[in-house]
Amino acid sequence: MILALAAALAAAPAPCPDVVTAEAFICRAIRATAENKSQDAAEAFEQAALAIDESNPEASRLWAAAGNMWIAAGQPGRAALALDRALAGTGLQAEQRGEALLDRARAAEAQNDLKTARTKVNEAAATISSDPFLWYFSAALAIREGDGATAKASIGRALVIEPNDPLILFEAGHVAQFTGDLAAARDYWTRASAADPNGAAGKAARDALAMLAAPQPAEPKP
């Protein structure tokens, strides 16, 4: 339903119908998403989910979409509630369920519930282990958990999948710094800056490099 409506909206930019139906709410949600109005989109996706029978598998997908938009709106508490409803249903299978679990982990981490975040990451890995963002997030979460070994293993998996992604390279620098390998941190941040010279990840990498102590010259041998 969502994909079909998205295609229809792209082809026909007319206003969404002013009626109380799931289709109308989805139309408004997709328009709000395109306009970067995350809270409006989240609310519309929730209204769409409430407008159809809870046993309909589409309801789970709509709650998951709402949760994703609540994260974008900076409201992790509401995201958690929506995602829990999505995951309680049967409409999310395989990769869709994995992505919803990852979003639930993100919501938990934003609420400082690191235990739930790690549990959801581990569950998500069963179906979306090829998603580099899963391992990027796992590495960042591991730093907050104080777990250097998991941080290194996770960012290593992300780098295998996307070795030149500037955001992953930037996080790899964080992991290296966290685990005490400043030379590797400098290398990753230099690569991130080169890969994204005009973007946010590149700027963050350059800022990190500026704060990193300059390597000390080797003392001359007597």
N, CA, C and O of each residue as an XYZ file, in Angstrom:
888
protein
N       0.828     -1.212      0.000
C       0.000      0.000      0.000
C       0.858      1.255      0.000
O       0.623      2.166     -0.795
N       1.866      1.315      0.897
C       2.681      2.521      1.021
C       3.444      2.796     -0.260
O       3.464      3.931     -0.736
N       4.080      1.759     -0.833
C       4.866      1.951     -2.047
C       3.976      2.370     -3.207
O       4.363      3.220     -4.008
N       2.797      1.786     -3.305
C       1.885      2.137     -4.388
C       1.451      3.596     -4.279
O       1.385      4.307     -5.282
N       1.159      4.035     -3.072
C       0.748      5.428     -2.888
C       1.903      6.381     -3.150
O       1.709      7.460     -3.710
N       3.104      5.984     -2.748
C       4.268      6.837     -3.000
C       4.471      7.040     -4.497
O       4.761      8.150     -4.943
N       4.319      5.969     -5.272
C       4.461      6.080     -6.722
C       3.368      6.970     -7.304
O       3.615      7.764     -8.211
N       2.165      6.826     -6.773
C       1.060      7.651     -7.275
C       1.280      9.126     -6.960
O       0.977      9.993     -7.780
N       1.804      9.404     -5.778
C       2.056     10.803     -5.406
C       3.132     11.433     -6.282
O       3.045     12.605     -6.649
N       4.147     10.638     -6.610
C       5.217     11.159     -7.454
C       4.689     11.533     -8.829
O       5.166     12.483     -9.450
N       3.707     10.786     -9.298
C       3.164     11.037    -10.628
C       2.080     12.108    -10.624
O       1.833     12.746    -11.647
N       1.436     12.307     -9.483
C       0.305     13.242     -9.424
C       0.431     14.142     -8.199
O       0.048     13.734     -7.102
N       0.954     15.347     -8.357
C       1.190     16.225     -7.221
C      -0.059     16.943     -6.689
O       0.071     17.974     -6.030
N      -1.268     16.421     -6.961
C      -2.494     17.041     -6.465
C      -2.564     16.903     -4.954
O      -1.928     16.012     -4.392
N      -3.335     17.778     -4.269
C      -3.461     17.670     -2.811
C      -4.059     16.339     -2.397
O      -4.814     15.725     -3.151
N      -3.715     15.891     -1.185
C      -4.282     14.657     -0.668
C      -5.772     14.860     -0.385
O      -6.178     15.964     -0.020
N      -6.585     13.832     -0.544
C      -8.026     13.971     -0.297
C      -8.308     14.302      1.162
O      -7.669     13.759      2.063
N      -9.264     15.194      1.390
C      -9.618     15.627      2.740
C     -10.703     14.709      3.300
O     -11.839     15.124      3.528
N     -10.318     13.450      3.515
C     -11.238     12.446      4.047
C     -10.514     11.648      5.124
O      -9.286     11.668      5.208
N     -11.289     10.948      5.942
C     -10.710     10.156      7.028
C     -10.615      8.702      6.585
O     -11.466      7.878      6.921
N      -9.565      8.400      5.825
C      -9.294      7.029      5.397
C      -7.806      6.758      5.561
O      -6.997      7.684      5.622
N      -7.456      5.481      5.631
C      -6.046      5.123      5.751
C      -5.250      5.657      4.563
O      -4.138      6.159      4.726
N      -5.829      5.546      3.368
C      -5.131      5.999      2.167
C      -4.854      7.501      2.225
O      -3.774      7.951      1.842
N      -5.834      8.277      2.705
C      -5.649      9.726      2.799
C      -4.571     10.063      3.817
O      -3.750     10.949      3.577
N      -4.560      9.366      4.956
C      -3.536      9.625      5.971
C      -2.149      9.253      5.452
O      -1.179      9.962      5.719
N      -2.047      8.140      4.707
C      -0.757      7.748      4.141
C      -0.288      8.790      3.134
O       0.895      9.128      3.086
N      -1.216      9.294      2.337
C      -0.891     10.346      1.381
C      -0.276     11.541      2.107
O       0.747     12.077      1.679
N      -0.913     11.956      3.217
C      -0.407     13.102      3.978
C       0.947     12.791      4.609
O       1.826     13.650      4.675
N       1.101     11.558      5.069
C       2.367     11.171      5.686
C       3.512     11.221      4.687
O       4.598     11.710      4.998
N       3.263     10.712      3.487
C       4.314     10.697      2.478
C       4.650     12.118      2.038
O       5.817     12.441      1.815
N       3.646     12.954      1.915
C       3.907     14.354      1.558
C       4.715     15.047      2.653
O       5.659     15.783      2.365
N       4.340     14.808      3.906
C       5.069     15.427      5.012
C       6.510     14.943      5.052
O       7.422     15.719      5.336
N       6.720     13.654      4.765
C       8.079     13.113      4.722
C       8.904     13.821      3.651
O      10.053     14.195      3.886
N       8.307     13.999      2.474
C       9.010     14.663      1.374
C       9.341     16.115      1.714
O      10.311     16.668      1.196
N       8.544     16.729      2.578
C       8.758     18.118      2.977
C       9.565     18.241      4.266
O       9.667     19.323      4.844
N      10.142     17.117      4.715
C      10.945     17.083      5.940
C      10.175     17.525      7.176
O      10.742     18.125      8.089
N       8.882     17.227      7.199
C       8.047     17.506      8.371
C       7.848     16.190      9.107
O       6.808     15.543      8.989
N       8.867     15.810      9.867
C       8.904     14.469     10.443
C       7.772     14.225     11.432
O       7.168     13.153     11.415
N       7.473     15.188     12.289
C       6.405     14.979     13.268
C       5.052     14.831     12.578
O       4.259     13.963     12.941
N       4.789     15.678     11.585
C       3.524     15.564     10.844
C       3.422     14.197     10.170
O       2.359     13.578     10.161
N       4.538     13.736      9.607
C       4.535     12.429      8.948
C       4.267     11.312      9.951
O       3.484     10.403      9.678
N       4.919     11.381     11.113
C       4.724     10.357     12.136
C       3.274     10.296     12.582
O       2.703      9.212     12.702
N       2.681     11.450     12.826
C       1.287     11.492     13.268
C       0.347     10.938     12.198
O      -0.606     10.224     12.511
N       0.616     11.265     10.953
C      -0.243     10.775      9.869
C      -0.110      9.263      9.690
O      -1.105      8.582      9.444
N       1.112      8.731      9.812
C       1.284      7.287      9.719
C       0.543      6.580     10.862
O      -0.060      5.526     10.657
N       0.591      7.168     12.068
C      -0.146      6.573     13.186
C      -1.655      6.598     12.925
O      -2.356      5.621     13.191
N      -2.139      7.712     12.408
C      -3.575      7.801     12.100
C      -3.967      6.779     11.044
O      -5.051      6.199     11.104
N      -3.087      6.564     10.084
C      -3.360      5.557      9.055
C      -3.425      4.162      9.671
O      -4.300      3.365      9.332
N      -2.490      3.876     10.580
C      -2.477      2.563     11.227
C      -3.747      2.338     12.038
O      -4.287      1.232     12.062
N      -4.221      3.391     12.702
C      -5.436      3.276     13.514
C      -6.702      3.154     12.671
O      -7.744      2.704     13.147
N      -6.587      3.567     11.402
C      -7.762      3.562     10.528
C      -8.013      2.214      9.877
O      -9.042      2.028      9.227
N      -7.088      1.262     10.037
C      -7.288     -0.065      9.459
C      -7.329     -1.097     10.568
O      -6.943     -0.814     11.702
N      -7.787     -2.273     10.251
C      -7.903     -3.342     11.243
C      -6.514     -3.732     11.742
O      -5.578     -3.891     10.958
N      -6.400     -3.883     13.058
C      -5.104     -4.186     13.656
C      -4.532     -5.506     13.161
O      -3.317     -5.699     13.186
N      -5.387     -6.416     12.713
C      -4.912     -7.706     12.218
C      -4.345     -7.624     10.809
O      -3.703     -8.565     10.341
N      -4.577     -6.508     10.131
C      -4.049     -6.307      8.782
C      -2.531     -6.140      8.864
O      -2.067     -5.268      9.597
N      -1.738     -6.939      8.141
C      -0.280     -6.808      8.198
C       0.215     -5.399      7.873
O       1.289     -4.999      8.321
N      -0.568     -4.643      7.092
C      -0.161     -3.282      6.751
C      -0.071     -2.403      7.992
O       0.708     -1.451      8.019
N      -0.866     -2.715      9.030
C      -0.832     -1.905     10.248
C       0.567     -1.906     10.864
O       1.045     -0.862     11.307
N       1.223     -3.057     10.897
C       2.572     -3.141     11.456
C       3.545     -2.261     10.680
O       4.392     -1.589     11.269
N       3.419     -2.269      9.368
C       4.323     -1.471      8.541
C       4.084      0.024      8.753
O       5.022      0.821      8.729
N       2.824      0.393      8.958
C       2.516      1.805      9.208
C       3.046      2.250     10.564
O       3.565      3.359     10.691
N       2.921      1.398     11.582
C       3.488      1.743     12.886
C       5.010      1.855     12.799
O       5.605      2.727     13.433
N       5.637      0.983     12.021
C       7.092      1.059     11.854
C       7.495      2.357     11.167
O       8.479      2.988     11.552
N       6.737      2.754     10.154
C       7.020      4.025      9.472
C       6.850      5.195     10.431
O       7.640      6.139     10.409
N       5.817      5.136     11.276
C       5.614      6.181     12.269
C       6.797      6.254     13.229
O       7.275      7.341     13.552
N       7.268      5.088     13.683
C       8.408      5.063     14.591
C       9.644      5.681     13.982
O      10.359      6.439     14.637
N       9.894      5.356     12.724
C      11.048      5.927     12.034
C      10.956      7.451     11.965
O      11.951      8.151     12.154
N       9.760      7.952     11.695
C       9.571      9.397     11.613
C       9.672     10.070     12.986
O      10.144     11.202     13.088
N       9.228      9.372     14.048
C       9.383      9.947     15.384
C      10.859     10.062     15.759
O      11.251     11.009     16.440
N      11.677      9.110     15.322
C      13.121      9.227     15.558
C      13.658     10.472     14.853
O      14.412     11.255     15.432
N      13.256     10.640     13.592
C      13.704     11.812     12.832
C      13.228     13.106     13.478
O      13.888     14.139     13.367
N      12.079     13.049     14.156
C      11.530     14.241     14.818
C      12.157     14.477     16.188
O      11.817     15.448     16.863
N      13.063     13.605     16.600
C      13.721     13.782     17.895
C      12.851     13.422     19.083
O      13.024     13.969     20.172
N      11.912     12.498     18.878
C      11.016     12.070     19.962
C      11.128     10.549     20.138
O      10.242      9.808     19.714
N      12.217     10.089     20.763
C      12.451      8.646     20.871
C      11.414      7.918     21.706
O      11.164      6.735     21.474
N      10.801      8.598     22.678
C       9.771      7.942     23.478
C       8.576      7.537     22.635
O       8.083      6.414     22.743
N       8.114      8.443     21.802
C       6.991      8.131     20.922
C       7.412      7.111     19.862
O       6.618      6.267     19.448
N       8.667      7.201     19.431
C       9.174      6.209     18.478
C       9.129      4.816     19.083
O       8.715      3.861     18.425
N       9.551      4.698     20.326
C       9.565      3.392     20.982
C       8.155      2.802     21.061
O       7.958      1.614     20.808
N       7.182      3.637     21.412
C       5.805      3.149     21.507
C       5.296      2.657     20.155
O       4.687      1.592     20.063
N       5.552      3.444     19.106
C       5.090      3.048     17.770
C       5.783      1.781     17.292
O       5.147      0.898     16.716
N       7.080      1.692     17.528
C       7.833      0.525     17.064
C       7.463     -0.730     17.844
O       7.456     -1.826     17.284
N       7.158     -0.582     19.119
C       6.708     -1.745     19.888
C       5.391     -2.282     19.320
O       5.195     -3.495     19.250
N       4.501     -1.392     18.921
C       3.252     -1.833     18.298
C       3.530     -2.513     16.963
O       2.899     -3.515     16.627
N       4.482     -1.962     16.200
C       4.835     -2.569     14.911
C       5.380     -3.973     15.102
O       5.011     -4.895     14.375
N       6.262     -4.132     16.087
C       6.925     -5.418     16.294
C       6.010     -6.441     16.955
O       6.271     -7.642     16.890
N       4.941     -5.972     17.588
C       3.996     -6.896     18.218
C       3.100     -7.578     17.192
O       2.523     -8.630     17.469
N       2.985     -6.984     16.012
C       2.141     -7.563     14.967
C       2.894     -8.565     14.115
O       4.040     -8.911     14.401
N       2.231     -9.027     13.061
C       2.822    -10.045     12.184
C       3.168     -9.497     10.797
O       3.578    -10.252      9.915
N       3.006     -8.196     10.606
C       3.194     -7.635      9.275
C       4.633     -7.421      8.877
O       4.919     -7.237      7.694
N       5.550     -7.438      9.826
C       6.965     -7.217      9.516
C       7.683     -8.553      9.481
O       7.703     -9.282     10.473
N       8.272     -8.873      8.342
C       8.981    -10.130      8.177
C      10.385     -9.858      7.655
O      10.631     -8.854      6.986
N      11.296    -10.762      7.967
C      12.664    -10.735      7.433
C      13.304     -9.359      7.591
O      13.381     -8.835      8.702
N      13.768     -8.767      6.477
C      14.498     -7.510      6.544
C      13.661     -6.370      7.120
O      14.188     -5.514      7.830
N      12.357     -6.352      6.819
C      11.513     -5.290      7.368
C      11.513     -5.342      8.891
O      11.603     -4.306      9.551
N      11.414     -6.527      9.442
C      11.447     -6.653     10.902
C      12.818     -6.248     11.449
O      12.910     -5.594     12.488
N      13.875     -6.639     10.747
C      15.217     -6.270     11.179
C      15.415     -4.765     11.219
O      16.005     -4.239     12.163
N      14.922     -4.065     10.194
C      15.073     -2.610     10.170
C      14.263     -1.958     11.292
O      14.700     -0.967     11.875
N      13.079     -2.512     11.598
C      12.278     -1.976     12.704
C      12.974     -2.226     14.038
O      12.937     -1.372     14.923
N      13.603     -3.383     14.188
C      14.365     -3.659     15.402
C      15.533     -2.690     15.556
O      15.832     -2.238     16.662
N      16.191     -2.374     14.440
C      17.285     -1.407     14.494
C      16.766     -0.031     14.896
O      17.396      0.658     15.698
N      15.630      0.371     14.347
C      15.033      1.646     14.758
C      14.674      1.622     16.243
O      14.844      2.617     16.948
N      14.175      0.472     16.710
C      13.843      0.366     18.151
C      15.106      0.503     18.988
O      15.075      1.102     20.062
N      16.215     -0.046     18.506
C      17.487      0.112     19.208
C      17.911      1.574     19.235
O      18.395      2.060     20.257
N      17.735      2.271     18.131
C      18.089      3.688     18.073
C      17.255      4.502     19.059
O      17.769      5.398     19.728
N      15.965      4.182     19.142
C      15.093      4.888     20.083
C      15.536      4.621     21.521
O      15.565      5.536     22.344
N      15.880      3.376     21.819
C      16.323      3.036     23.172
C      17.628      3.745     23.521
O      17.778      4.259     24.629
N      18.565      3.774     22.586
C      19.849      4.446     22.840
C      19.639      5.931     23.104
O      20.302      6.510     23.965
N      18.719      6.550     22.368
C      18.436      7.970     22.570
C      17.801      8.233     23.927
O      17.857      9.353     24.436
N      17.194      7.200     24.518
C      16.602      7.303     25.858
C      17.570      6.817     26.940
O      17.190      6.680     28.103
N      18.815      6.559     26.552
C      19.852      6.066     27.475
C      19.541      4.679     28.034
O      20.040      4.312     29.097
N      18.729      3.920     27.328
C      18.438      2.534     27.706
C      19.356      1.640     26.873
O      18.930      1.039     25.887
N      20.615      1.565     27.286
C      21.608      0.873     26.479
C      21.392     -0.639     26.465
O      21.723     -1.304     25.484
N      20.844     -1.177     27.542
C      20.594     -2.620     27.586
C      19.575     -3.022     26.527
O      19.793     -3.984     25.790
N      18.461     -2.292     26.446
C      17.464     -2.599     25.419
C      18.036     -2.372     24.031
O      17.780     -3.156     23.116
N      18.807     -1.307     23.867
C      19.400     -1.015     22.560
C      20.260     -2.180     22.085
O      20.173     -2.583     20.925
N      21.096     -2.727     22.978
C      21.964     -3.839     22.574
C      21.140     -5.092     22.258
O      21.443     -5.817     21.311
N      20.107     -5.336     23.049
C      19.250     -6.501     22.787
C      18.625     -6.415     21.400
O      18.595     -7.402     20.665
N      18.126     -5.237     21.047
C      17.464     -5.068     19.753
C      18.472     -5.141     18.603
O      18.151     -5.667     17.537
N      19.671     -4.626     18.804
C      20.707     -4.739     17.771
C      21.016     -6.213     17.507
O      21.115     -6.641     16.357
N      21.166     -6.977     18.580
C      21.473     -8.401     18.414
C      20.339     -9.133     17.697
O      20.591    -10.024     16.886
N      19.094     -8.761     17.993
C      17.964     -9.385     17.307
C      17.942     -8.983     15.833
O      17.664     -9.809     14.964
N      18.235     -7.718     15.556
C      18.224     -7.238     14.176
C      19.276     -7.932     13.325
O      19.072     -8.147     12.130
N      20.397     -8.283     13.938
C      21.496     -8.901     13.185
C      21.103    -10.233     12.566
O      21.754    -10.695     11.629
N      20.053    -10.851     13.074
C      19.617    -12.140     12.519
C      19.106    -11.999     11.097
O      19.141    -12.965     10.335
N      18.624    -10.802     10.719
C      18.035    -10.648      9.381
C      18.694     -9.548      8.543
O      18.543     -9.550      7.322
N      19.420     -8.608      9.163
C      19.993     -7.507      8.364
C      21.501     -7.375      8.599
O      22.034     -6.268      8.682
N      22.170     -8.510      8.702
C      23.617     -8.475      8.956
C      24.401     -7.870      7.805
O      25.574     -7.534      7.972
N      23.779     -7.721      6.635
C      24.476     -7.105      5.495
C      24.270     -5.591      5.450
O      24.752     -4.933      4.527
N      23.572     -5.037      6.418
C      23.333     -3.595      6.471
C      24.486     -2.931      7.217
O      24.632     -3.149      8.420
N      25.309     -2.125      6.543
C      26.456     -1.532      7.237
C      26.052     -0.606      8.373
O      26.801     -0.450      9.337
N      24.857      0.022      8.272
C      24.455      0.931      9.331
C      24.196      0.183     10.639
O      24.390      0.742     11.718
N      23.759     -1.076     10.550
C      23.583     -1.873     11.768
C      24.893     -1.936     12.535
O      24.919     -1.730     13.748
N      25.986     -2.222     11.823
C      27.283     -2.377     12.487
C      27.872     -1.032     12.876
O      28.563     -0.929     13.890
N      27.608     -0.003     12.086
C      28.007      1.362     12.471
C      27.355      1.731     13.802
O      28.017      2.217     14.719
N      26.036      1.490     13.890
C      25.321      1.823     15.114
C      25.811      0.960     16.274
O      25.974      1.447     17.392
N      26.043     -0.314     16.004
C      26.530     -1.223     17.042
C      27.866     -0.737     17.601
O      28.101     -0.806     18.807
N      28.735     -0.248     16.728
C      30.043      0.261     17.178
C      29.871      1.494     18.056
O      30.488      1.600     19.117
N      29.030      2.427     17.610
C      28.796      3.636     18.399
C      28.175      3.289     19.747
O      28.538      3.869     20.770
N      27.240      2.344     19.747
C      26.614      1.908     20.990
C      27.648      1.264     21.915
O      27.631      1.497     23.123
N      28.538      0.462     21.354
C      29.552     -0.212     22.163
C      30.470      0.786     22.850
O      30.908      0.550     23.976
N      30.767      1.897     22.188
C      31.581      2.929     22.847
C      30.852      3.456     24.069
O      31.461      3.642     25.123
N      29.549      3.700     23.940
C      28.779      4.162     25.090
C      28.738      3.105     26.187
O      28.663      3.436     27.370
N      28.787      1.842     25.797
C      28.780      0.745     26.766
C      30.162      0.511     27.379
O      30.296     -0.258     28.331
N      31.189      1.169     26.839
C      32.542      0.955     27.319
C      33.136     -0.365     26.880
O      34.022     -0.900     27.547
N      32.660     -0.899     25.763
C      33.064     -2.217     25.274
C      33.906     -2.068     24.009
O      33.383     -2.063     22.894
N      35.214     -1.948     24.202
C      36.099     -1.738     23.067
C      36.140     -2.904     22.103
O      36.227     -2.701     20.892
N      36.080     -4.118     22.615
C      36.155     -5.300     21.744
C      34.967     -5.351     20.796
O      35.137     -5.609     19.604
N      33.752     -5.106     21.316
C      32.563     -5.110     20.451
C      32.601     -3.945     19.472
O      32.190     -4.084     18.320
N      33.091     -2.803     19.925
C      33.194     -1.642     19.035
C      34.105     -1.960     17.852
O      33.759     -1.656     16.711
N      35.262     -2.565     18.109
C      36.197     -2.903     17.031
C      35.615     -3.953     16.094
O      35.747     -3.840     14.875
N      34.975     -4.971     16.652
C      34.401     -6.017     15.812
C      33.277     -5.469     14.946
O      33.163     -5.831     13.775
N      32.447     -4.600     15.513
C      31.306     -4.061     14.769
C      31.758     -3.130     13.655
O      31.282     -3.243     12.525
N      32.670     -2.211     13.957
C      33.090     -1.274     12.913
C      33.884     -2.023     11.842
O      33.888     -1.623     10.677
N      34.549     -3.099     12.231
C      35.244     -3.908     11.239
C      34.280     -4.524     10.240
O      34.576     -4.587      9.047
N      33.127     -4.978     10.719
C      32.124     -5.546      9.816
C      31.536     -4.463      8.915
O      31.283     -4.704      7.734
N      31.320     -3.281      9.466
C      30.803     -2.179      8.649
C      31.787     -1.822      7.542
O      31.380     -1.551      6.413
N      33.073     -1.821      7.858
C      34.099     -1.460      6.872
C      34.227     -2.514      5.776
O      34.536     -2.183      4.631
N      33.995     -3.768      6.115
C      34.017     -4.816      5.082
C      32.915     -4.565      4.059
O      33.117     -4.755      2.859
N      31.740     -4.135      4.544
C      30.597     -3.925      3.649
C      30.736     -2.616      2.874
O      30.470     -2.573      1.673
N      31.153     -1.549      3.558
C      31.278     -0.218      2.930
C      32.617      0.398      3.314
O      32.662      1.254      4.198
N      33.704     -0.011      2.677
C      35.034      0.447      3.109
C      35.326      1.911      2.849
O      36.255      2.466      3.436
N      34.544      2.556      1.971
C      34.831      3.953      1.622
C      33.738      4.921      2.046
O      33.759      6.086      1.648
N      32.796      4.466      2.836
C      31.733      5.353      3.294
C      32.298      6.328      4.327
O      32.864      5.892      5.330
N      32.156      7.649      4.102
C      32.786      8.606      5.017
C      32.254      8.542      6.434
O      33.013      8.743      7.383
N      30.964      8.267      6.604
C      30.402      8.186      7.951
C      30.972      6.995      8.709
O      31.265      7.088      9.901
N      31.126      5.873      8.006
C      31.698      4.687      8.641
C      33.178      4.902      8.936
O      33.669      4.485      9.984
N      33.885      5.545      8.025
C      35.296      5.858      8.279
C      35.442      6.785      9.476
O      36.358      6.627     10.284
N      34.542      7.750      9.588
C      34.584      8.665     10.734
C      34.378      7.894     12.034
O      35.095      8.120     13.009
N      33.408      6.991     12.054
C      33.164      6.215     13.275
C      34.319      5.260     13.559
O      34.641      4.996     14.717
N      34.943      4.743     12.498
C      36.118      3.895     12.690
C      37.222      4.671     13.402
O      37.942      4.113     14.230
N      37.352      5.952     13.081
C      38.312      6.791     13.791
C      37.967      6.929     15.261
O      38.851      6.909     16.118
N      36.677      7.070     15.554
C      36.230      7.144     16.940
C      36.581      5.878     17.696
O      37.081      5.922     18.820
N      36.308      4.735     17.051
C      36.598      3.449     17.689
C      38.095      3.315     17.944
O      38.513      2.887     19.020
N      38.899      3.683     16.949
C      40.354      3.590     17.117
C      40.832      4.488     18.255
O      41.676      4.087     19.056
N      40.295      5.693     18.325
C      40.669      6.590     19.416
C      40.245      6.004     20.761
O      41.005      6.046     21.729
N      39.040      5.461     20.817
C      38.512      4.898     22.052
C      39.370      3.740     22.548
O      39.552      3.562     23.753
N      39.895      2.958     21.610
C      40.703      1.796     21.986
C      42.194      2.112     22.056
O      43.010      1.208     22.237
N      42.559      3.391     21.915
C      43.933      3.817     22.141
C      44.855      3.776     20.950
O      46.065      3.949     21.103
N      44.311      3.548     19.747
C      45.149      3.493     18.548
C      45.031      4.824     17.813
O      44.251      4.952     16.869
N      45.811      5.817     18.251
C      45.680      7.161     17.690
C      46.164      7.236     16.246
O      45.654      8.042     15.468
N      47.142      6.409     15.876
C      47.608      6.407     14.490
C      46.497      5.945     13.561
O      46.300      6.530     12.496
N      45.769      4.904     13.948
C      44.660      4.422     13.132
C      43.535      5.445     13.098
O      42.894      5.627     12.063
N      43.291      6.116     14.224
C      42.249      7.148     14.264
C      42.578      8.249     13.266
O      41.712      8.705     12.519
N      43.832      8.667     13.263
C      44.251      9.724     12.331
C      44.075      9.272     10.881
O      43.651     10.055     10.031
N      44.401      8.015     10.603
C      44.268      7.490      9.243
C      42.803      7.443      8.809
O      42.469      7.873      7.705
N      41.935      6.926      9.666
C      40.513      6.844      9.314
C      39.912      8.235      9.104
O      39.150      8.440      8.159
N      40.244      9.184      9.968
C      39.669     10.522      9.828
C      40.213     11.242      8.595
O      39.501     12.021      7.961
N      41.461     10.980      8.263
C      42.016     11.552      7.037
C      41.285     10.994      5.820
O      40.964     11.733      4.889
N      41.028      9.702      5.829
C      40.295      9.067      4.719
C      38.849      9.567      4.659
O      38.314      9.777      3.570
N      38.218      9.759      5.812
C      36.843     10.269      5.832
C      36.785     11.674      5.261
O      35.863     12.003      4.515
N      37.755     12.502      5.600
C      37.799     13.864      5.080
C      37.973     13.874      3.571
O      37.338     14.664      2.874
N      38.836     12.995      3.066
C      39.064     12.922      1.621
C      37.841     12.392      0.888
O      37.553     12.810     -0.234
N      37.115     11.463      1.527
C      35.952     10.867      0.877
C      34.747     11.803      0.863
O      33.844     11.639      0.043
N      34.728     12.781      1.765
C      33.575     13.672      1.888
C      34.057     15.099      2.130
O      33.798     15.668      3.190
N      34.762     15.688      1.150
C      35.394     16.996      1.390
C      34.411     18.123      1.675
O      34.767     19.093      2.345
N      33.187     18.014      1.183
C      32.226     19.112      1.361
C      31.037     18.737      2.243
O      30.099     19.520      2.389
N      31.075     17.557      2.822
C      29.926     17.089      3.595
C      30.148     17.131      5.090
O      31.219     17.495      5.574
N      29.099     16.746      5.811
C      29.136     16.800      7.272
C      30.144     15.821      7.858
O      30.843     16.153      8.816
N      30.227     14.610      7.290
C      31.161     13.619      7.824
C      32.605     14.090      7.635
O      33.439     13.926      8.526
N      32.893     14.672      6.475
C      34.237     15.178      6.227
C      34.603     16.298      7.177
O      35.726     16.346      7.678
N      33.666     17.200      7.431
C      33.929     18.305      8.366
C      34.167     17.775      9.775
O      35.083     18.220     10.466
N      33.333     16.816     10.199
C      33.509     16.235     11.526
C      34.863     15.548     11.647
O      35.510     15.609     12.693
N      35.287     14.893     10.567
C      36.590     14.230     10.580
C      37.713     15.250     10.708
O      38.667     15.029     11.453
N      37.609     16.364      9.990
C      38.647     17.393     10.091
C      38.673     18.025     11.482
O      39.740     18.334     12.012
N      37.493     18.212     12.064
C      37.440     18.736     13.430
C      38.101     17.768     14.403
O      38.824     18.180     15.310
N      37.846     16.480     14.207
C      38.450     15.467     15.079
C      39.965     15.442     14.911
O      40.701     15.310     15.888
N      40.425     15.570     13.676
C      41.866     15.598     13.431
C      42.518     16.806     14.100
O      43.627     16.711     14.627
N      41.823     17.935     14.075
C      42.373     19.144     14.686
C      42.513     18.987     16.190
O      43.402     19.584     16.798
N      41.641     18.185     16.795
C      41.684     17.993     18.245
C      42.632     16.880     18.657
O      42.988     16.753     19.828
N      43.037     16.077     17.683
C      43.924     14.958     17.978
C      45.348     15.481     18.133
O      45.820     16.269     17.313
N      46.012     15.050     19.164
C      47.387     15.512     19.402
C      48.270     15.135     18.220
O      48.167     14.033     17.680
N      49.137     16.059     17.826
C      50.059     15.786     16.725
C      51.021     14.674     17.119
O      51.437     14.603     18.275
N      51.379     13.807     16.180
C      52.321     12.727     16.530
C      53.668     13.301     16.958
O      54.172     14.244     16.349
N      54.232     12.735     17.991
C      55.520     13.217     18.511
C      56.657     12.692     17.643
O      56.680     11.510     17.302
N      57.601     13.559     17.283
C      58.737     13.073     16.491
C      59.584     12.100     17.296
O      59.737     12.224     18.511
N      60.119     11.140     16.585
C      60.971     10.161     17.249
C      62.233     10.832     17.773
O      62.821     11.676     17.097
N      62.641     10.459     18.963
C      63.844     11.045     19.542
C      65.070     10.495     18.806
O      65.133      9.308     18.484
N      66.051     11.381     18.545
C      67.240     10.915     17.820
C      68.019      9.887     18.653
O      68.129      9.989     19.874
N      68.538      8.920     17.951
C      69.335      7.892     18.639
C      70.654      8.483     19.064
O      71.244      9.277     18.332
N      71.131      8.106     20.246
C      72.445      8.645     20.698
C      73.575      8.155     19.808
O      74.734      8.501     20.034
